[in-house]
Amino acid sequence: MGEARVTFKTNSHQVPGSNARLPRRRKSRISDYLRARPKVIKTTKVNETRQRFQRILWAMKWALILPLSAYIFIWLVLILDDFFKY
């Protein structure tokens, strides 16, 4: 049997991967110019009270909560070990 004629253009006759890659676009000179320009460093205003609060939270997390939870976890393991020993 012959191939069926299609009234619209399709790419079903192409082998996958043969023409899959599109040609590379040419680099525009505008992008090179924009990349070469010195970038302006934006200054940000530091909120001192928020920074202090973040520091307190960090200290609570690392110096208080984690060691305390590790201590409680060890006691829990010891109690469960004693409970399921026999």
N, CA, C and O atoms as a GROMACS GRO file, in nm:
protein
  344
    1MET      N    1   0.084  -0.118   0.000
    1MET     CA    2   0.000   0.000   0.000
    1MET      C    3   0.088   0.124   0.000
    1MET      O    4   0.196   0.123   0.060
    2GLY      N    5   0.046   0.226  -0.064
    2GLY     CA    6   0.120   0.351  -0.069
    2GLY      C    7   0.093   0.437   0.054
    2GLY      O    8   0.002   0.412   0.133
    3GLU      N    9   0.174   0.540   0.065
    3GLU     CA   10   0.156   0.631   0.178
    3GLU      C   11   0.032   0.717   0.154
    3GLU      O   12   0.001   0.754   0.040
    4ALA      N   13  -0.038   0.748   0.262
    4ALA     CA   14  -0.157   0.833   0.251
    4ALA      C   15  -0.112   0.978   0.234
    4ALA      O   16  -0.015   1.023   0.295
    5ARG      N   17  -0.183   1.048   0.149
    5ARG     CA   18  -0.150   1.188   0.129
    5ARG      C   19  -0.218   1.273   0.236
    5ARG      O   20  -0.334   1.253   0.269
    6VAL      N   21  -0.142   1.367   0.288
    6VAL     CA   22  -0.193   1.453   0.393
    6VAL      C   23  -0.204   1.594   0.335
    6VAL      O   24  -0.113   1.641   0.267
    7THR      N   25  -0.316   1.659   0.363
    7THR     CA   26  -0.337   1.791   0.306
    7THR      C   27  -0.262   1.901   0.381
    7THR      O   28  -0.246   2.011   0.329
    8PHE      N   29  -0.217   1.873   0.503
    8PHE     CA   30  -0.141   1.973   0.578
    8PHE      C   31  -0.002   1.920   0.607
    8PHE      O   32   0.022   1.799   0.604
    9LYS      N   33   0.088   2.009   0.633
    9LYS     CA   34   0.228   1.973   0.650
    9LYS      C   35   0.250   1.916   0.791
    9LYS      O   36   0.209   1.977   0.890
   10THR      N   37   0.314   1.802   0.798
   10THR     CA   38   0.348   1.741   0.927
   10THR      C   39   0.496   1.708   0.927
   10THR      O   40   0.561   1.711   0.822
   11ASN      N   41   0.548   1.678   1.043
   11ASN     CA   42   0.687   1.636   1.051
   11ASN      C   43   0.698   1.490   1.092
   11ASN      O   44   0.799   1.449   1.149
   12SER      N   45   0.594   1.410   1.064
   12SER     CA   46   0.595   1.270   1.102
   12SER      C   47   0.694   1.188   1.020
   12SER      O   48   0.730   1.077   1.060
   13HIS      N   49   0.737   1.240   0.906
   13HIS     CA   50   0.831   1.166   0.823
   13HIS      C   51   0.976   1.182   0.871
   13HIS      O   52   1.064   1.110   0.826
   14GLN      N   53   0.999   1.277   0.965
   14GLN     CA   54   1.136   1.300   1.011
   14GLN      C   55   1.175   1.198   1.118
   14GLN      O   56   1.092   1.154   1.197
   15VAL      N   57   1.302   1.162   1.116
   15VAL     CA   58   1.356   1.073   1.218
   15VAL      C   59   1.380   1.157   1.343
   15VAL      O   60   1.440   1.264   1.335
   16PRO      N   61   1.334   1.109   1.460
   16PRO     CA   62   1.356   1.189   1.581
   16PRO      C   63   1.505   1.210   1.607
   16PRO      O   64   1.584   1.115   1.601
   17GLY      N   65   1.541   1.330   1.635
   17GLY     CA   66   1.680   1.362   1.665
   17GLY      C   67   1.759   1.410   1.546
   17GLY      O   68   1.866   1.468   1.563
   18SER      N   69   1.709   1.387   1.426
   18SER     CA   70   1.786   1.427   1.310
   18SER      C   71   1.784   1.578   1.292
   18SER      O   72   1.886   1.641   1.265
   19ASN      N   73   1.666   1.636   1.308
   19ASN     CA   74   1.652   1.779   1.289
   19ASN      C   75   1.594   1.843   1.415
   19ASN      O   76   1.533   1.950   1.409
   20ALA      N   77   1.616   1.776   1.528
   20ALA     CA   78   1.551   1.821   1.651
   20ALA      C   79   1.613   1.948   1.705
   20ALA      O   80   1.544   2.033   1.762
   21ARG      N   81   1.744   1.963   1.687
   21ARG     CA   82   1.808   2.083   1.740
   21ARG      C   83   1.785   2.202   1.649
   21ARG      O   84   1.805   2.193   1.528
   22LEU      N   85   1.745   2.309   1.707
   22LEU     CA   86   1.724   2.431   1.630
   22LEU      C   87   1.858   2.500   1.612
   22LEU      O   88   1.947   2.485   1.696
   23PRO      N   89   1.873   2.576   1.507
   23PRO     CA   90   2.000   2.646   1.491
   23PRO      C   91   2.021   2.747   1.603
   23PRO      O   92   1.925   2.807   1.652
   24ARG      N   93   2.146   2.763   1.644
   24ARG     CA   94   2.177   2.856   1.753
   24ARG      C   95   2.150   2.999   1.711
   24ARG      O   96   2.178   3.040   1.598
   25ARG      N   97   2.094   3.073   1.805
   25ARG     CA   98   2.071   3.214   1.777
   25ARG      C   99   2.203   3.290   1.782
   25ARG      O  100   2.293   3.254   1.858
   26ARG      N  101   2.212   3.391   1.705
   26ARG     CA  102   2.330   3.476   1.713
   26ARG      C  103   2.323   3.561   1.837
   26ARG      O  104   2.216   3.611   1.874
   27LYS      N  105   2.436   3.576   1.902
   27LYS     CA  106   2.439   3.662   2.020
   27LYS      C  107   2.427   3.806   1.975
   27LYS      O  108   2.492   3.850   1.880
   28SER      N  109   2.343   3.878   2.045
   28SER     CA  110   2.329   4.018   2.010
   28SER      C  111   2.436   4.098   2.084
   28SER      O  112   2.480   4.059   2.192
   29ARG      N  113   2.473   4.207   2.028
   29ARG     CA  114   2.573   4.291   2.093
   29ARG      C  115   2.516   4.365   2.212
   29ARG      O  116   2.590   4.409   2.300
   30ILE      N  117   2.383   4.378   2.216
   30ILE     CA  118   2.320   4.449   2.327
   30ILE      C  119   2.341   4.371   2.456
   30ILE      O  120   2.370   4.430   2.560
   31SER      N  121   2.325   4.240   2.451
   31SER     CA  122   2.344   4.161   2.573
   31SER      C  123   2.487   4.170   2.622
   31SER      O  124   2.511   4.176   2.742
   32ASP      N  125   2.584   4.170   2.529
   32ASP     CA  126   2.724   4.186   2.570
   32ASP      C  127   2.746   4.322   2.634
   32ASP      O  128   2.819   4.333   2.733
   33TYR      N  129   2.684   4.424   2.580
   33TYR     CA  130   2.699   4.560   2.634
   33TYR      C  131   2.639   4.569   2.774
   33TYR      O  132   2.698   4.627   2.865
   34LEU      N  133   2.521   4.510   2.791
   34LEU     CA  134   2.456   4.516   2.921
   34LEU      C  135   2.533   4.437   3.025
   34LEU      O  136   2.538   4.476   3.142
   35ARG      N  137   2.592   4.326   2.985
   35ARG     CA  138   2.669   4.245   3.077
   35ARG      C  139   2.798   4.314   3.117
   35ARG      O  140   2.846   4.295   3.229
   36ALA      N  141   2.855   4.393   3.029
   36ALA     CA  142   2.983   4.458   3.055
   36ALA      C  143   2.969   4.583   3.140
   36ALA      O  144   3.066   4.628   3.200
   37ARG      N  145   2.850   4.640   3.146
   37ARG     CA  146   2.829   4.761   3.226
   37ARG      C  147   2.849   4.732   3.374
   37ARG      O  148   2.810   4.625   3.420
   38PRO      N  149   2.908   4.823   3.448
   38PRO     CA  150   2.921   4.800   3.592
   38PRO      C  151   2.784   4.803   3.659
   38PRO      O  152   2.702   4.891   3.632
   39LYS      N  153   2.761   4.707   3.745
   39LYS     CA  154   2.632   4.697   3.811
   39LYS      C  155   2.630   4.786   3.935
   39LYS      O  156   2.729   4.796   4.008
   40VAL      N  157   2.518   4.850   3.956
   40VAL     CA  158   2.503   4.938   4.071
   40VAL      C  159   2.472   4.853   4.193
   40VAL      O  160   2.382   4.769   4.190
   41ILE      N  161   2.546   4.874   4.300
   41ILE     CA  162   2.521   4.801   4.423
   41ILE      C  163   2.412   4.875   4.500
   41ILE      O  164   2.428   4.992   4.536
   42LYS      N  165   2.303   4.806   4.525
   42LYS     CA  166   2.191   4.867   4.595
   42LYS      C  167   2.212   4.853   4.745
   42LYS      O  168   2.241   4.744   4.795
   43THR      N  169   2.197   4.961   4.815
   43THR     CA  170   2.211   4.958   4.960
   43THR      C  171   2.077   4.926   5.024
   43THR      O  172   1.972   4.967   4.974
   44THR      N  173   2.082   4.853   5.131
   44THR     CA  174   1.960   4.820   5.204
   44THR      C  175   1.971   4.873   5.345
   44THR      O  176   2.079   4.875   5.404
   45LYS      N  177   1.860   4.915   5.398
   45LYS     CA  178   1.856   4.966   5.534
   45LYS      C  179   1.840   4.848   5.629
   45LYS      O  180   1.751   4.766   5.612
   46VAL      N  181   1.927   4.842   5.728
   46VAL     CA  182   1.925   4.731   5.823
   46VAL      C  183   1.831   4.766   5.938
   46VAL      O  184   1.842   4.873   5.999
   47ASN      N  185   1.740   4.675   5.965
   47ASN     CA  186   1.648   4.692   6.077
   47ASN      C  187   1.713   4.629   6.200
   47ASN      O  188   1.721   4.506   6.212
   48GLU      N  189   1.760   4.714   6.293
   48GLU     CA  190   1.836   4.665   6.408
   48GLU      C  191   1.753   4.578   6.500
   48GLU      O  192   1.802   4.477   6.551
   49THR      N  193   1.627   4.614   6.523
   49THR     CA  194   1.544   4.535   6.614
   49THR      C  195   1.515   4.397   6.556
   49THR      O  196   1.513   4.297   6.628
   50ARG      N  197   1.493   4.392   6.428
   50ARG     CA  198   1.468   4.262   6.364
   50ARG      C  199   1.594   4.176   6.364
   50ARG      O  200   1.586   4.055   6.385
   51GLN      N  201   1.709   4.238   6.342
   51GLN     CA  202   1.835   4.164   6.347
   51GLN      C  203   1.858   4.107   6.487
   51GLN      O  204   1.900   3.992   6.500
   52ARG      N  205   1.831   4.185   6.589
   52ARG     CA  206   1.848   4.140   6.727
   52ARG      C  207   1.755   4.023   6.756
   52ARG      O  208   1.794   3.925   6.820
   53PHE      N  209   1.630   4.034   6.709
   53PHE     CA  210   1.533   3.926   6.730
   53PHE      C  211   1.578   3.798   6.658
   53PHE      O  212   1.565   3.689   6.713
   54GLN      N  213   1.630   3.812   6.536
   54GLN     CA  214   1.679   3.695   6.462
   54GLN      C  215   1.796   3.631   6.534
   54GLN      O  216   1.807   3.508   6.538
   55ARG      N  217   1.885   3.713   6.592
   55ARG     CA  218   2.000   3.660   6.666
   55ARG      C  219   1.955   3.585   6.790
   55ARG      O  220   2.011   3.480   6.823
   56ILE      N  221   1.854   3.637   6.859
   56ILE     CA  222   1.801   3.569   6.978
   56ILE      C  223   1.739   3.436   6.940
   56ILE      O  224   1.761   3.336   7.008
   57LEU      N  225   1.662   3.433   6.832
   57LEU     CA  226   1.603   3.308   6.785
   57LEU      C  227   1.710   3.206   6.748
   57LEU      O  228   1.696   3.087   6.779
   58TRP      N  229   1.815   3.251   6.681
   58TRP     CA  230   1.923   3.161   6.642
   58TRP      C  231   1.991   3.103   6.766
   58TRP      O  232   2.020   2.983   6.769
   59ALA      N  233   2.015   3.185   6.866
   59ALA     CA  234   2.078   3.137   6.989
   59ALA      C  235   1.987   3.040   7.064
   59ALA      O  236   2.034   2.940   7.118
   60MET      N  237   1.858   3.070   7.066
   60MET     CA  238   1.765   2.978   7.132
   60MET      C  239   1.762   2.844   7.062
   60MET      O  240   1.757   2.738   7.126
   61LYS      N  241   1.765   2.848   6.930
   61LYS     CA  242   1.757   2.724   6.854
   61LYS      C  243   1.880   2.637   6.875
   61LYS      O  244   1.869   2.518   6.901
   62TRP      N  245   1.998   2.696   6.864
   62TRP     CA  246   2.120   2.617   6.867
   62TRP      C  247   2.173   2.593   7.007
   62TRP      O  248   2.232   2.489   7.033
   63ALA      N  249   2.153   2.686   7.099
   63ALA     CA  250   2.211   2.673   7.231
   63ALA      C  251   2.114   2.619   7.335
   63ALA      O  252   2.156   2.574   7.442
   64LEU      N  253   1.986   2.623   7.306
   64LEU     CA  254   1.889   2.582   7.407
   64LEU      C  255   1.802   2.466   7.360
   64LEU      O  256   1.795   2.363   7.426
   65ILE      N  257   1.736   2.482   7.247
   65ILE     CA  258   1.636   2.384   7.205
   65ILE      C  259   1.700   2.253   7.158
   65ILE      O  260   1.654   2.146   7.196
   66LEU      N  261   1.804   2.260   7.076
   66LEU     CA  262   1.865   2.136   7.025
   66LEU      C  263   1.930   2.053   7.134
   66LEU      O  264   1.906   1.933   7.139
   67PRO      N  265   2.013   2.110   7.223
   67PRO     CA  266   2.067   2.026   7.330
   67PRO      C  267   1.960   1.971   7.424
   67PRO      O  268   1.970   1.857   7.470
   68LEU      N  269   1.858   2.051   7.451
   68LEU     CA  270   1.750   2.004   7.537
   68LEU      C  271   1.673   1.889   7.472
   68LEU      O  272   1.638   1.792   7.540
   69SER      N  273   1.647   1.899   7.344
   69SER     CA  274   1.577   1.791   7.275
   69SER      C  275   1.664   1.665   7.267
   69SER      O  276   1.611   1.554   7.274
   70ALA      N  277   1.795   1.681   7.251
   70ALA     CA  278   1.884   1.566   7.251
   70ALA      C  279   1.884   1.498   7.388
   70ALA      O  280   1.883   1.376   7.396
   71TYR      N  281   1.884   1.576   7.494
   71TYR     CA  282   1.880   1.523   7.631
   71TYR      C  283   1.751   1.445   7.655
   71TYR      O  284   1.753   1.335   7.711
   72ILE      N  285   1.639   1.502   7.612
   72ILE     CA  286   1.510   1.435   7.628
   72ILE      C  287   1.506   1.308   7.544
   72ILE      O  288   1.450   1.206   7.587
   73PHE      N  289   1.563   1.312   7.425
   73PHE     CA  290   1.564   1.195   7.338
   73PHE      C  291   1.644   1.080   7.401
   73PHE      O  292   1.602   0.964   7.394
   74ILE      N  293   1.757   1.111   7.462
   74ILE     CA  294   1.838   1.006   7.527
   74ILE      C  295   1.761   0.943   7.642
   74ILE      O  296   1.761   0.821   7.657
   75TRP      N  297   1.694   1.024   7.725
   75TRP     CA  298   1.615   0.970   7.833
   75TRP      C  299   1.499   0.885   7.781
   75TRP      O  300   1.468   0.781   7.839
   76LEU      N  301   1.438   0.928   7.674
   76LEU     CA  302   1.328   0.850   7.615
   76LEU      C  303   1.378   0.716   7.564
   76LEU      O  304   1.311   0.614   7.582
   77VAL      N  305   1.495   0.714   7.501
   77VAL     CA  306   1.554   0.588   7.453
   77VAL      C  307   1.585   0.497   7.570
   77VAL      O  308   1.559   0.377   7.562
   78LEU      N  309   1.639   0.550   7.679
   78LEU     CA  310   1.670   0.468   7.796
   78LEU      C  311   1.544   0.410   7.859
   78LEU      O  312   1.543   0.293   7.898
   79ILE      N  313   1.438   0.490   7.867
   79ILE     CA  314   1.313   0.440   7.926
   79ILE      C  315   1.252   0.333   7.837
   79ILE      O  316   1.208   0.229   7.887
   80LEU      N  317   1.248   0.357   7.706
   80LEU     CA  318   1.191   0.257   7.615
   80LEU      C  319   1.276   0.130   7.611
   80LEU      O  320   1.222   0.020   7.597
   81ASP      N  321   1.407   0.145   7.624
   81ASP     CA  322   1.495   0.028   7.625
   81ASP      C  323   1.467  -0.056   7.750
   81ASP      O  324   1.463  -0.178   7.743
   82ASP      N  325   1.448   0.010   7.863
   82ASP     CA  326   1.417  -0.061   7.987
   82ASP      C  327   1.279  -0.124   7.979
   82ASP      O  328   1.257  -0.233   8.032
   83PHE      N  329   1.185  -0.056   7.915
   83PHE     CA  330   1.048  -0.106   7.907
   83PHE      C  331   1.038  -0.231   7.818
   83PHE      O  332   0.966  -0.325   7.851
   84PHE      N  333   1.110  -0.232   7.705
   84PHE     CA  334   1.101  -0.345   7.612
   84PHE      C  335   1.214  -0.446   7.631
   84PHE      O  336   1.237  -0.530   7.543
   85LYS      N  337   1.284  -0.440   7.744
   85LYS     CA  338   1.395  -0.534   7.766
   85LYS      C  339   1.345  -0.677   7.782
   85LYS      O  340   1.407  -0.770   7.731
   86TYR      N  341   1.234  -0.695   7.852
   86TYR     CA  342   1.186  -0.830   7.881
   86TYR      C  343   1.072  -0.869   7.792
   86TYR      O  344   1.019  -0.980   7.803
   0.00000   0.00000   0.00000
